[in-house]
Amino acid sequence: MKKFLNSVDTVLTESLDGFAAAHSDILALGDEHKFVRRRELKPGKVALISGGGSGHEPLHGGLVGHGMLDAACPGQVFTSPTPDQMLAAVQAVDTGAGCLFIVKNYEGDVMNFDMAAEMSEGVLQVITNDDVAVENSSYTTGRRGVAGTLVVEKIVGAAAEQGMALPELKALGDRVNDATRSMGVALTSCTVPAAGRPTFEIGDNEMEFGVGIHGEPGRRRDALKSADAIAQEVCAAIAGDLGDRAKGPALLFVNGFGGTPSMELYLMYNSARKIFEKSGVTVVRSLVGSYVTSLDMAGCSITLTLLDDEMTALWDAPVLTAALRWGM
């Protein structure tokens, strides 16, 4: 294993220290590294809080700031944060309008955020489950929450910034999640620092179709195919899951898993856009880059979100975070 490390025991805290220092104009680090929070809170605004295991950066800490999250709770690598982290975040960023938890559908995340919500007042939750690859895995009951989580956080974050109330924000988040589907393909494994070896073995001429963001198995192991062939199968799975709704304006998000260069991500975007637009989808908004990663895994996911006028306007609304920034 070759990584920039001082110690596997301190990799997360040292990374968080560097992250907070690099973006000190936007965010601040909570006590005991329990959370990252927006530096300037907006009184009377519903606070948005998310989080999950580390290793998916810039999700979630990189999405803290104006127009998105108010706080993010980082767990150890691929491990859920603990309820006391969420409670500390609520206490730090709730300015009186309540809090909305945005939670990826993994059993540890759901359980711990549930516990924190039960111990808090004025907290509602949105559970993201956009992955069409598998209905259940060793990590989840039901579908996994993956790259579509970013889309929910952006759109709901913009609405919260504009003053939308807590119940309406939850309804919006559920609606965006329902309009979003994702699927990923891995070309290599990832290496968790504490393990020191790849999470799974995969041959030079193989790919894992439908992989999860922790390296969980997908639909099947297959021979490596052309980019067009990979995109065709992923897009067909997404469109098939959406059914008759898979038409009209949409956001196309091609997300890298951490080890794939932008050149290849844009190539996959080009393939996916052509496929979707032939089937009646009109790509009116786009995002390409490594935003929901799996450490050093090579591969990507494709996410499609069906848009209405409200969702499009909220996607376009100003945002200022470490990872996303426009319109400011």
Rosetta silent file (secondary structure, phi, psi, omega in degrees, C-alpha in Angstrom):
SEQUENCE: MKKFLNSVDTVLTESLDGFAAAHSDILALGDEHKFVRRRELKPGKVALISGGGSGHEPLHGGLVGHGMLDAACPGQVFTSPTPDQMLAAVQAVDTGAGCLFIVKNYEGDVMNFDMAAEMSEGVLQVITNDDVAVENSSYTTGRRGVAGTLVVEKIVGAAAEQGMALPELKALGDRVNDATRSMGVALTSCTVPAAGRPTFEIGDNEMEFGVGIHGEPGRRRDALKSADAIAQEVCAAIAGDLGDRAKGPALLFVNGFGGTPSMELYLMYNSARKIFEKSGVTVVRSLVGSYVTSLDMAGCSITLTLLDDEMTALWDAPVLTAALRWGM
SCORE:     score description
SCORE:     0.000 S_00000001
   1 L     0.000  127.241  175.102    0.000    0.000    0.000 S_00000001
   2 L  -117.874  111.183  177.992    1.330    3.420   -0.998 S_00000001
   3 L  -143.809  157.495  174.178   -0.504    6.360    0.559 S_00000001
   4 L   -80.713   99.707 -175.041    0.404    9.712    2.054 S_00000001
   5 L  -137.734  149.292  162.388    0.137    8.777    5.722 S_00000001
   6 L   -99.759  -43.573  177.653    1.728    9.498    9.052 S_00000001
   7 L  -158.742  141.471  177.204   -0.349    6.898   10.851 S_00000001
   8 L   -64.182  -22.411 -178.837   -3.540    5.045    9.995 S_00000001
   9 L   -76.404  -21.711 -175.699   -4.793    6.083   13.443 S_00000001
  10 L  -115.775    4.472 -174.013   -4.529    9.801   12.705 S_00000001
  11 H   -60.155  -40.221 -177.582   -5.308    9.970    8.993 S_00000001
  12 H   -70.398  -48.253 -177.361   -8.859   11.255    9.515 S_00000001
  13 H   -65.469  -39.376  178.709   -8.110   13.917   12.124 S_00000001
  14 H   -67.151  -37.690  177.041   -5.078   15.216   10.238 S_00000001
  15 H   -65.151  -42.853  178.770   -7.086   15.339    7.007 S_00000001
  16 H   -64.103  -39.046  176.811   -9.902   17.229    8.738 S_00000001
  17 H   -59.906  -44.867  179.237   -7.407   19.700   10.219 S_00000001
  18 H   -67.139  -40.177  179.167   -6.019   20.392    6.764 S_00000001
  19 H   -61.920  -47.174 -179.250   -9.465   20.615    5.208 S_00000001
  20 H   -65.351  -38.242  178.989  -10.710   23.114    7.785 S_00000001
  21 H   -68.355  -38.559 -178.285   -7.562   25.236    7.482 S_00000001
  22 H   -69.060  -27.083 -175.896   -7.733   25.284    3.677 S_00000001
  23 L  -124.177   39.129 -175.329  -11.367   26.434    3.685 S_00000001
  24 L   -66.526  -16.356  176.147  -11.462   28.508    6.861 S_00000001
  25 L   -75.479  -18.819 -175.038  -13.384   31.263    5.072 S_00000001
  26 L  -107.570  -38.052 -167.965  -16.325   28.881    4.558 S_00000001
  27 E  -142.821  168.517  178.558  -16.349   26.408    7.423 S_00000001
  28 E  -138.835  155.692 -178.206  -15.084   25.532   10.877 S_00000001
  29 E   -96.026  131.924  178.431  -14.230   22.302   12.644 S_00000001
  30 L   -73.957  166.394  179.025  -16.276   21.229   15.655 S_00000001
  31 H   -58.329  140.874  177.173  -14.830   20.143   18.986 S_00000001
  32 H    59.019   24.248  177.908  -13.095   16.739   18.969 S_00000001
  33 H    59.802   28.951 -176.187  -13.456   16.607   15.155 S_00000001
  34 L   -75.077  -27.323 -177.905  -17.098   15.574   15.590 S_00000001
  35 L  -160.157  163.378  168.860  -18.393   17.674   12.713 S_00000001
  36 E  -111.688  133.376 -177.726  -17.607   20.338   10.145 S_00000001
  37 E  -128.689  157.751  173.927  -19.974   23.302   10.217 S_00000001
  38 E   -62.144  132.214 -176.260  -20.731   26.367    8.181 S_00000001
  39 L   -66.224  -44.906 -178.188  -18.726   29.282    9.576 S_00000001
  40 L  -108.316  109.114  178.832  -21.500   31.857    9.207 S_00000001
  41 L   -83.177  154.933 -179.676  -24.918   30.559   10.267 S_00000001
  42 L  -109.763  106.336 -176.895  -28.135   32.148    9.030 S_00000001
  43 L   -57.527  139.078  178.126  -30.553   32.777   11.911 S_00000001
  44 L    82.707   -1.296  179.244  -34.072   31.427   11.377 S_00000001
  45 L   -93.824  139.339  172.647  -32.996   29.060    8.600 S_00000001
  46 L   -61.210  132.149 -179.456  -33.619   25.313    8.810 S_00000001
  47 E   -88.182  131.886  176.315  -30.262   23.615    9.368 S_00000001
  48 E  -102.377  127.195 -178.270  -29.261   20.820    7.004 S_00000001
  49 E  -129.062  132.888  175.991  -27.031   18.115    8.468 S_00000001
  50 E  -136.500 -168.683 -179.976  -25.586   15.088    6.718 S_00000001
  51 E   157.178 -179.387 -178.418  -22.618   12.796    7.138 S_00000001
  52 E   162.605 -173.945  177.840  -21.295    9.304    6.733 S_00000001
  53 E   -63.311  146.810  174.868  -18.112    7.343    6.641 S_00000001
  54 E   -72.644  167.720 -176.407  -14.995    9.129    5.457 S_00000001
  55 L   104.556   -5.931  179.779  -13.374    8.091    2.201 S_00000001
  56 L  -108.212   14.480 -173.287  -16.105    9.618    0.000 S_00000001
  57 L   -56.919  143.034   12.568  -14.666   13.139   -0.089 S_00000001
  58 L   -82.068   -8.557  169.599  -15.653   15.771   -0.979 S_00000001
  59 L   -58.858  134.977   -5.714  -18.983   14.325    0.189 S_00000001
  60 L  -102.784  -24.398 -175.915  -20.126   15.454    2.810 S_00000001
  61 H   -58.409  -33.799  179.728  -17.805   18.026    4.371 S_00000001
  62 H   -70.946   -5.133  179.316  -16.989   19.562    1.018 S_00000001
  63 H  -110.031   16.216  175.506  -20.669   20.428    0.617 S_00000001
  64 E   -88.272  127.409  178.181  -20.892   22.515    3.796 S_00000001
  65 E   151.693 -170.871 -178.404  -21.500   26.199    3.128 S_00000001
  66 E   -57.653  126.417  175.564  -23.894   28.728    1.647 S_00000001
  67 L    86.234    1.623  176.597  -26.691   27.022   -0.279 S_00000001
  68 L  -139.725 -121.454 -173.000  -26.011   23.478    0.906 S_00000001
  69 E   -82.948  149.995  171.688  -25.229   21.861    4.257 S_00000001
  70 L   -92.359  -25.398  177.392  -24.885   23.591    7.609 S_00000001
  71 E  -157.790  152.730  175.381  -22.928   20.684    9.109 S_00000001
  72 E  -137.751  137.072 -177.672  -21.477   17.306    8.164 S_00000001
  73 E  -108.185  114.385 -178.861  -20.434   14.516   10.540 S_00000001
  74 E   -92.134  124.409  170.735  -17.468   12.395    9.376 S_00000001
  75 E   -85.363  177.306  170.118  -17.176    8.808   10.583 S_00000001
  76 E   -62.242  170.470 -174.067  -14.049    6.725   10.331 S_00000001
  77 E   -55.632  122.058  178.991  -13.306    5.392    6.843 S_00000001
  78 L    56.770   28.007 -179.021  -16.446    3.675    5.494 S_00000001
  79 L  -129.811  134.484 -177.596  -17.931    3.718    9.019 S_00000001
  80 L   -59.516  145.660  168.244  -21.003    5.632   10.129 S_00000001
  81 L   -66.203  163.219 -176.097  -20.587    8.629   12.418 S_00000001
  82 L   -94.095  157.494 -178.980  -21.954    8.146   15.921 S_00000001
  83 H   -56.415  -33.766 -179.128  -25.175    9.649   17.328 S_00000001
  84 H   -66.954  -25.808  174.515  -23.233   11.961   19.640 S_00000001
  85 H   -67.065  -44.829  179.043  -21.636   13.532   16.565 S_00000001
  86 H   -65.063  -40.537  179.163  -25.050   14.348   15.091 S_00000001
  87 H   -62.286  -42.308  178.026  -26.283   15.662   18.443 S_00000001
  88 H   -63.287  -38.660  178.990  -23.262   17.940   18.729 S_00000001
  89 H   -65.961  -43.029  177.601  -23.873   19.179   15.181 S_00000001
  90 H   -57.752  -46.919 -178.682  -27.540   19.914   15.926 S_00000001
  91 H   -62.912  -30.835 -176.799  -26.570   21.918   18.993 S_00000001
  92 H   -80.702  -30.903 -169.507  -24.005   23.876   16.969 S_00000001
  93 H  -120.371   -7.708  177.431  -26.088   24.825   13.919 S_00000001
  94 L   -74.619  115.079 -179.516  -29.780   24.792   14.889 S_00000001
  95 L  -101.457   12.889  174.752  -30.787   28.473   15.023 S_00000001
  96 L   117.894   -9.466 -178.313  -34.392   27.790   15.981 S_00000001
  97 L  -100.435    3.366 -178.757  -36.087   26.609   12.768 S_00000001
  98 L    93.719  176.494 -176.569  -35.300   22.920   13.229 S_00000001
  99 E  -132.441  146.143  172.389  -32.981   20.524   11.423 S_00000001
 100 E  -117.223  121.271  173.482  -33.235   18.222    8.444 S_00000001
 101 E   -87.378  132.707  172.251  -30.984   15.148    8.358 S_00000001
 102 E  -112.930  115.041 -164.861  -30.057   13.918    4.867 S_00000001
 103 E  -126.663  126.837  173.073  -29.000   10.290    5.258 S_00000001
 104 E   -71.513  142.453 -174.823  -27.695    7.741    2.760 S_00000001
 105 L   -78.133   77.175  169.651  -29.508    4.415    3.047 S_00000001
 106 L  -125.410  141.471 -169.161  -26.869    2.342    4.824 S_00000001
 107 H   -57.437  -42.075  179.877  -27.877    0.478    7.955 S_00000001
 108 H   -65.372  -43.749  178.658  -25.282    2.079   10.225 S_00000001
 109 H   -62.332  -48.498 -177.425  -26.036    5.582    8.988 S_00000001
 110 H   -62.091  -44.912 -178.884  -29.795    5.134    9.258 S_00000001
 111 H   -61.737  -46.872 -175.702  -29.598    3.611   12.738 S_00000001
 112 H   -73.398  -38.041  174.741  -27.316    6.296   14.162 S_00000001
 113 H   -66.983  -36.782  175.269  -29.120    9.235   12.577 S_00000001
 114 H   -58.499  -45.673 -179.670  -32.415    7.738   13.821 S_00000001
 115 H   -61.427  -43.484  179.869  -31.040    7.634   17.358 S_00000001
 116 H   -65.194  -39.331  179.320  -29.875   11.234   17.133 S_00000001
 117 H   -64.474  -38.636  179.752  -33.249   12.358   15.753 S_00000001
 118 H   -66.440  -27.564 -178.939  -35.069   10.633   18.610 S_00000001
 119 L   -92.484    2.743 -178.933  -32.903   12.480   21.133 S_00000001
 120 L  -118.965  165.424  174.095  -33.474   15.869   19.460 S_00000001
 121 L  -111.951  144.808  176.060  -36.453   18.135   18.954 S_00000001
 122 L    69.935   38.695  179.449  -37.513   19.562   15.627 S_00000001
 123 E  -120.939  128.321  170.026  -35.617   17.066   13.443 S_00000001
 124 E  -118.532  167.332 -175.792  -36.928   15.410   10.275 S_00000001
 125 E  -134.333  146.483  166.993  -35.050   13.110    7.896 S_00000001
 126 E  -116.782  126.743  177.545  -34.688   12.409    4.180 S_00000001
 127 E  -103.711  123.241  178.849  -33.275    8.974    3.302 S_00000001
 128 E   -93.073  137.519 -178.629  -31.578    8.742   -0.101 S_00000001
 129 L  -150.087   57.560 -170.260  -31.741    5.443   -1.981 S_00000001
 130 L   -84.635   -9.501 -173.344  -30.967    6.227   -5.613 S_00000001
 131 E   -76.708  120.450 -179.626  -28.846    3.171   -6.531 S_00000001
 132 L   -91.009   -1.484 -170.899  -30.652    0.882   -8.983 S_00000001
 133 L   -65.536  -47.720 -178.138  -27.928   -1.783   -9.046 S_00000001
 134 L  -139.076  147.990  179.846  -29.211   -4.021   -6.243 S_00000001
 135 L   -78.318  -32.855  178.925  -32.342   -4.029   -4.083 S_00000001
 136 L  -144.212  151.107  175.459  -30.493   -5.181   -0.948 S_00000001
 137 E  -142.466  179.036  178.517  -26.864   -5.603    0.074 S_00000001
 138 L   -65.777  -16.417 -177.785  -24.894   -6.528    3.162 S_00000001
 139 L   -96.622  -18.525 -168.750  -24.859   -2.821    4.032 S_00000001
 140 E  -138.742  157.522  159.864  -28.533   -1.959    3.471 S_00000001
 141 L  -107.017  111.689 -171.336  -32.140   -2.948    3.666 S_00000001
 142 L    93.584 -169.543 -173.701  -33.398   -1.623    0.382 S_00000001
 143 L   -75.862  152.921  179.972  -31.435    0.371   -2.120 S_00000001
 144 L   -79.011  148.645  171.135  -28.190    2.149   -1.350 S_00000001
 145 L   -92.707  122.430 -174.758  -27.874    5.922   -1.188 S_00000001
 146 L  -130.635 -131.390 -169.283  -25.038    7.011   -3.478 S_00000001
 147 L   -64.066  -24.518  177.416  -24.180    9.977   -5.725 S_00000001
 148 H   -60.925  -18.244  177.223  -27.776   11.181   -5.935 S_00000001
 149 H   -57.839  -39.625  178.431  -27.352   12.317   -2.333 S_00000001
 150 H   -60.008  -40.441 -179.009  -25.376   15.326   -3.614 S_00000001
 151 H   -64.013  -43.414  177.379  -28.295   16.329   -5.840 S_00000001
 152 H   -61.000  -45.706 -177.722  -30.692   16.186   -2.897 S_00000001
 153 H   -63.627  -37.313 -179.741  -28.323   18.231   -0.740 S_00000001
 154 H   -69.242  -48.925 -175.573  -27.908   20.923   -3.422 S_00000001
 155 H   -69.616  -45.444  179.286  -31.585   21.378   -4.247 S_00000001
 156 H   -68.434  -36.547  178.429  -32.837   21.157   -0.663 S_00000001
 157 H   -61.580  -39.745  178.172  -29.946   23.338    0.505 S_00000001
 158 H   -65.779  -40.388  179.549  -30.958   26.092   -1.898 S_00000001
 159 H   -65.831  -39.332  177.190  -34.560   25.927   -0.715 S_00000001
 160 H   -64.048  -40.201  178.895  -33.461   26.134    2.923 S_00000001
 161 H   -60.888  -32.225 -179.211  -31.307   29.153    2.094 S_00000001
 162 L   -84.950   -1.961  173.598  -34.396   30.826    0.640 S_00000001
 163 L   101.816   10.988  179.304  -36.360   30.241    3.841 S_00000001
 164 L   -63.471  141.990 -177.279  -38.446   27.132    3.135 S_00000001
 165 L   -77.271  163.023 -172.974  -39.885   25.564    6.306 S_00000001
 166 H   -57.665  -50.593 -178.236  -38.870   22.160    7.661 S_00000001
 167 H   -60.927  -38.725  179.682  -41.887   20.054    6.562 S_00000001
 168 H   -69.089  -34.985  176.394  -41.729   21.458    3.032 S_00000001
 169 H   -64.209  -42.821  177.162  -37.981   20.816    2.865 S_00000001
 170 H   -60.952  -44.707  179.447  -38.490   17.176    3.785 S_00000001
 171 H   -61.990  -39.807  177.653  -41.187   16.833    1.132 S_00000001
 172 H   -64.535  -45.405  179.482  -38.874   18.436   -1.441 S_00000001
 173 H   -60.099  -41.942  177.494  -36.001   16.153   -0.476 S_00000001
 174 H   -64.044  -37.529 -179.749  -38.181   13.073   -0.813 S_00000001
 175 H   -68.247  -41.177  177.569  -39.380   14.307   -4.211 S_00000001
 176 H   -65.206  -43.098  178.294  -35.838   14.893   -5.497 S_00000001
 177 H   -59.743  -41.747 -179.498  -34.766   11.475   -4.248 S_00000001
 178 H   -66.236  -25.166 -179.563  -37.745    9.880   -6.001 S_00000001
 179 L   -91.615    5.211 -171.398  -36.750   11.590   -9.259 S_00000001
 180 E  -119.712  135.507  175.886  -33.118   10.406   -9.032 S_00000001
 181 E  -137.072  144.779 -178.080  -31.484    7.144  -10.092 S_00000001
 182 E  -139.501  158.881  171.073  -27.802    6.116  -10.104 S_00000001
 183 E  -159.069  142.968 -176.166  -25.574    3.188  -10.993 S_00000001
 184 E  -123.450  159.944  177.386  -21.811    2.679  -10.797 S_00000001
 185 E  -135.309  130.684  178.241  -19.060    0.596  -12.387 S_00000001
 186 E  -106.937  138.017  175.445  -15.664   -0.144  -10.816 S_00000001
 187 L  -101.550  -24.940  174.900  -12.503   -0.886  -12.772 S_00000001
 188 L  -137.931  171.355  173.140  -10.304   -1.415   -9.689 S_00000001
 189 L   -83.961  177.543  170.645  -10.798   -1.923   -5.990 S_00000001
 190 L  -114.956  162.698 -178.803  -10.132    0.648   -3.305 S_00000001
 191 E  -122.477  112.137  175.636   -7.717    0.288   -0.375 S_00000001
 192 L   -74.011  128.015 -175.592   -8.850    1.215    3.127 S_00000001
 193 L   -53.175  -41.479 -177.687   -5.788    2.547    4.997 S_00000001
 194 L   -68.236  -26.273  179.644   -6.402    0.421    8.094 S_00000001
 195 L   -83.030  -37.927  177.477   -6.696   -2.729    5.974 S_00000001
 196 L    75.945    8.277  179.463   -3.629   -2.042    3.858 S_00000001
 197 L  -148.631  159.657 -178.953   -4.840   -4.166    0.968 S_00000001
 198 E   -57.542  145.101 -179.555   -7.509   -3.906   -1.747 S_00000001
 199 L   -65.353  -35.454  176.320  -11.066   -4.428   -0.569 S_00000001
 200 L  -145.490  159.393  178.492  -11.665   -6.939   -3.365 S_00000001
 201 L   -95.579  136.918  178.254   -9.633   -8.584   -6.107 S_00000001
 202 L  -145.940  136.454 -176.130  -10.425   -7.811   -9.725 S_00000001
 203 L   -72.435  162.346 -178.700   -8.563   -8.808  -12.851 S_00000001
 204 L   -60.832  -27.417 -177.402   -6.935   -6.408  -15.280 S_00000001
 205 L  -110.624   27.321 -179.098   -9.600   -7.181  -17.876 S_00000001
 206 E  -123.041  161.958  172.223  -12.598   -7.209  -15.516 S_00000001
 207 E  -142.607  153.680  177.113  -15.066   -4.708  -14.104 S_00000001
 208 E  -102.615  113.679 -172.897  -17.591   -4.810  -11.273 S_00000001
 209 E   -91.545  118.721 -178.666  -20.962   -3.793  -12.654 S_00000001
 210 L    87.909   26.398 -176.676  -23.207   -2.011  -10.168 S_00000001
 211 L   -63.635  152.176  172.900  -20.553   -1.597   -7.461 S_00000001
 212 L   -90.886  168.887 -174.821  -21.327    0.244   -4.220 S_00000001
 213 L   -78.102    0.261  172.594  -19.323    3.198   -2.931 S_00000001
 214 L  -108.853    8.871 -175.349  -17.641    1.029   -0.275 S_00000001
 215 L    86.192   12.797  177.983  -16.553   -1.575   -2.800 S_00000001
 216 L   -65.518  151.015  178.741  -19.607   -3.758   -2.176 S_00000001
 217 L   -59.667  151.943  178.244  -20.410   -6.238   -4.948 S_00000001
 218 L  -106.287 -140.752 -179.518  -22.730   -5.109   -7.682 S_00000001
 219 L   -72.692  -40.115 -178.197  -24.868   -6.989  -10.146 S_00000001
 220 E  -170.303  162.529  168.559  -22.062   -9.067  -11.547 S_00000001
 221 E   -91.835  134.325 -174.312  -18.386   -9.293  -12.459 S_00000001
 222 E  -141.196  164.709  174.056  -17.922   -8.894  -16.192 S_00000001
 223 E   -70.296  144.024  178.799  -15.255   -8.541  -18.867 S_00000001
 224 L   -60.614  134.120 -178.164  -14.146   -4.963  -19.476 S_00000001
 225 L  -119.741  176.909  175.549  -16.132   -3.369  -22.308 S_00000001
 226 L   -68.227  159.423  178.724  -15.964   -0.160  -24.298 S_00000001
 227 H   -59.348  -41.163  179.393  -17.115    3.041  -22.673 S_00000001
 228 H   -62.136  -40.975 -179.451  -20.133    3.201  -24.975 S_00000001
 229 H   -68.038  -39.346  177.049  -21.163   -0.339  -24.054 S_00000001
 230 H   -63.927  -48.065 -179.597  -20.771    0.359  -20.333 S_00000001
 231 H   -61.005  -39.605 -179.314  -22.775    3.577  -20.607 S_00000001
 232 H   -59.700  -44.422 -178.137  -25.467    1.821  -22.631 S_00000001
 233 H   -71.031  -40.959  179.155  -26.046   -0.787  -19.930 S_00000001
 234 H   -65.164  -47.140 -178.775  -25.941    1.703  -17.049 S_00000001
 235 H   -64.470  -37.035  177.806  -28.280    4.152  -18.774 S_00000001
 236 H   -64.230  -38.741  178.508  -30.684    1.358  -19.724 S_00000001
 237 H   -65.790  -41.646  179.126  -30.847    0.241  -16.094 S_00000001
 238 H   -65.835  -50.077 -178.832  -31.550    3.805  -14.924 S_00000001
 239 H   -64.108  -38.684  179.200  -34.156    4.510  -17.613 S_00000001
 240 H   -64.136  -35.757  179.695  -35.785    1.127  -17.095 S_00000001
 241 H   -71.296  -35.788  177.477  -36.145    1.787  -13.384 S_00000001
 242 H   -74.464  -24.259  178.248  -37.726    5.202  -14.008 S_00000001
 243 H    67.628 -139.192 -175.985  -40.070    3.694  -16.543 S_00000001
 244 H   -64.925  -15.592  179.508  -42.383    6.017  -18.463 S_00000001
 245 H   -73.963  -14.299 -172.725  -41.091    8.975  -16.428 S_00000001
 246 L   -75.242   68.744  178.250  -37.681    8.793  -18.146 S_00000001
 247 L  -160.833  165.907  178.647  -38.225   11.743  -20.477 S_00000001
 248 E    84.786 -169.034 -174.922  -38.147   15.511  -20.452 S_00000001
 249 E   -65.723  142.770 -176.498  -35.666   17.831  -18.732 S_00000001
 250 E  -154.544  158.815  169.664  -33.037   16.241  -16.527 S_00000001
 251 E   -98.510  128.740  174.873  -29.743   16.677  -14.723 S_00000001
 252 E  -109.614  121.030 -176.487  -26.984   14.299  -15.825 S_00000001
 253 E  -122.479  113.076  174.201  -24.264   13.766  -13.215 S_00000001
 254 E  -104.064  117.097 -171.195  -21.217   11.626  -14.012 S_00000001
 255 E  -112.548  130.158  176.178  -19.291   11.022  -10.810 S_00000001
 256 E   -86.858  148.700 -177.903  -15.769    9.667  -10.460 S_00000001
 257 L   -89.958    2.989  174.773  -14.866    7.222   -7.688 S_00000001
 258 E   120.246  -26.377 -176.668  -11.481    8.808   -6.963 S_00000001
 259 L  -118.429   16.318 -177.922   -9.084    7.062   -9.317 S_00000001
 260 L  -116.245  128.453 -177.410  -10.450    8.030  -12.730 S_00000001
 261 L   -70.648  158.463 -178.989   -9.193   11.133  -14.589 S_00000001
 262 H   -58.669  -35.368  179.976  -11.513   13.870  -15.803 S_00000001
 263 H   -54.753  -43.459 -179.190  -10.778   13.003  -19.424 S_00000001
 264 H   -74.290  -34.082  178.387  -12.450    9.614  -18.968 S_00000001
 265 H   -65.312  -41.534  178.194  -15.345   11.037  -16.946 S_00000001
 266 H   -68.217  -32.981  174.608  -16.175   13.508  -19.711 S_00000001
 267 H   -62.430  -43.730  178.278  -15.947   10.686  -22.255 S_00000001
 268 H   -66.030  -37.593  176.154  -18.506    8.728  -20.197 S_00000001
 269 H   -60.626  -43.963  179.968  -20.680   11.843  -19.941 S_00000001
 270 H   -59.201  -44.466  179.237  -20.590   12.189  -23.716 S_00000001
 271 H   -64.730  -47.644 -176.262  -21.715    8.592  -24.155 S_00000001
 272 H   -64.784  -41.003 -179.006  -24.442    8.790  -21.511 S_00000001
 273 H   -61.055  -44.708  179.649  -25.838   12.086  -22.798 S_00000001
 274 H   -61.217  -41.710 -178.159  -26.228   10.722  -26.320 S_00000001
 275 H   -65.640  -47.900 -178.188  -27.960    7.588  -25.020 S_00000001
 276 H   -65.409  -40.803 -175.947  -30.415    9.432  -22.792 S_00000001
 277 H   -70.464  -25.903  174.293  -31.268   12.073  -25.377 S_00000001
 278 H   -67.985  -24.599 -176.584  -32.066    9.394  -27.977 S_00000001
 279 L   -96.314    5.183  175.791  -34.663    8.024  -25.543 S_00000001
 280 L   106.178   -0.015  174.299  -36.457   11.332  -24.963 S_00000001
 281 E   -84.032  138.082  175.034  -34.512   12.797  -22.045 S_00000001
 282 E  -111.239  111.136 -178.777  -33.342   16.392  -22.485 S_00000001
 283 E   -78.381  107.951 -177.665  -30.176   17.074  -20.514 S_00000001
 284 E  -106.519  -15.951  176.163  -30.571   20.668  -19.347 S_00000001
 285 E  -139.491  148.428 -174.703  -28.114   20.620  -16.413 S_00000001
 286 E  -141.169  151.657  170.872  -24.842   18.727  -15.976 S_00000001
 287 E  -146.948  129.677 -179.780  -22.206   17.917  -13.397 S_00000001
 288 E  -134.835  127.588  178.146  -19.017   15.974  -14.081 S_00000001
 289 E   155.869  176.329 -179.083  -16.273   15.240  -11.559 S_00000001
 290 L   -94.697   99.866 -175.510  -15.241   13.204   -8.542 S_00000001
 291 L  -118.902  -30.441  179.025  -17.650   14.246   -5.794 S_00000001
 292 L  -125.605   86.864 -167.342  -18.813   10.994   -4.168 S_00000001
 293 L   -98.593  173.134  176.434  -15.663    8.907   -4.139 S_00000001
 294 L  -133.043   67.526 -176.411  -14.512    5.564   -2.828 S_00000001
 295 L    55.093 -114.780 -173.866  -10.941    6.413   -1.803 S_00000001
 296 L  -107.756   18.854 -178.738   -8.736    5.453   -4.757 S_00000001
 297 E   -64.751  137.082  170.357  -11.164    3.280   -6.713 S_00000001
 298 L   -90.007  135.382 -178.312  -11.121    3.655  -10.489 S_00000001
 299 E   147.365 -176.540  179.680  -14.587    3.813  -11.966 S_00000001
 300 E  -156.687  166.267  170.961  -17.595    6.068  -12.137 S_00000001
 301 E  -124.461  156.778  175.440  -21.313    6.306  -11.566 S_00000001
 302 E  -118.035  129.957  179.297  -24.027    7.851  -13.681 S_00000001
 303 E  -123.835  134.438  174.611  -26.903    9.729  -12.034 S_00000001
 304 E  -123.157  127.128  174.849  -30.023   11.056  -13.724 S_00000001
 305 E  -118.727  121.366  176.286  -32.434   13.409  -11.945 S_00000001
 306 E   -74.996  128.684 -171.183  -35.703   14.320  -13.654 S_00000001
 307 L  -109.999  143.519  163.760  -36.221   18.058  -13.207 S_00000001
 308 L  -110.965 -179.594 -175.141  -39.206   20.350  -12.934 S_00000001
 309 H   -62.406  -39.785 -179.254  -39.010   24.150  -13.002 S_00000001
 310 H   -64.470  -46.464 -178.939  -38.682   24.471   -9.210 S_00000001
 311 H   -64.372  -38.536  178.877  -35.895   21.909   -8.953 S_00000001
 312 H   -63.527  -45.178  179.769  -34.016   23.471  -11.884 S_00000001
 313 H   -63.471  -38.001  179.138  -34.160   26.933  -10.318 S_00000001
 314 H   -70.933  -35.094  174.327  -32.947   25.551   -6.981 S_00000001
 315 H   -62.479  -38.706 -177.961  -30.079   23.701   -8.687 S_00000001
 316 H   -76.278  -15.309 -174.773  -29.079   26.984  -10.329 S_00000001
 317 L   -61.678  152.615 -176.446  -29.264   28.960   -7.063 S_00000001
 318 L   -56.606  142.857  178.353  -25.996   30.324   -5.644 S_00000001
 319 E  -144.183  141.182  177.599  -23.764   27.920   -3.738 S_00000001
 320 E  -141.117   96.220  176.767  -20.424   28.411   -2.003 S_00000001
 321 E  -133.696  175.933  177.831  -18.775   25.285   -0.604 S_00000001
 322 L   -63.241  -33.858 -173.001  -15.351   23.704   -0.886 S_00000001
 323 L  -101.101  -33.547 -179.861  -16.540   21.403   -3.671 S_00000001
 324 L  -124.136  135.381  176.248  -19.320   23.320   -5.438 S_00000001
 325 E  -158.520  122.082  172.201  -19.484   27.044   -6.040 S_00000001
 326 E  -159.199  158.609  173.618  -21.396   29.101   -8.548 S_00000001
 327 L    74.068    6.047 -178.459  -23.594   32.198   -8.753 S_00000001
 328 L   -90.612    0.000    0.000  -21.982   33.994   -5.816 S_00000001
